[in-house]
């Protein structure tokens, strides 16, 4: 990616296996081998937190990369990084997102864990939605539809796929 003519690259989370200092040190040591000239942006994944499979802090991620939720405009588009790493999206995040999406620009969202209503990717072993997050999922997908979001890029599930849900195109990239 660094050799391509792109404005930035976006890592969709899980840069480390667990959000501990020694894991982040190893990550940055590996990253330092590359001649990075293009901005390398990130979205927090569940493994970037101290305890990947439960609600836990993201202090080290924020110390390394900055805010968990952020947006920026580039060219004709608004890009939004949304933190779903704790297996939820909160009412506070939804309120912020509603304000951020009030634009005539193209709207591109990056987040880690898919919302549970994307059943093609979140159903496992007959259980509906367990591979995605439940809390705030329906409100999120409704909000994205209401604002006519152009694309949502997701990680977390180790696969690739594309699906349209409520008029929004979701792209599962397998974390890359």
PyMOL commands that set and color helices and strands:
alter all, ss='L'
color gray80, all
select helices_A, chain A and resi 21-31+46-48+59-65+91-100+119-122+137-146
alter helices_A, ss='H'
color red, helices_A
select strands_A, chain A and resi 8-11+39-42+70-74+77-82+106-111+151-154+161-165+168-172
alter strands_A, ss='S'
color yellow, strands_A
deselect
rebuild
show_as cartoon
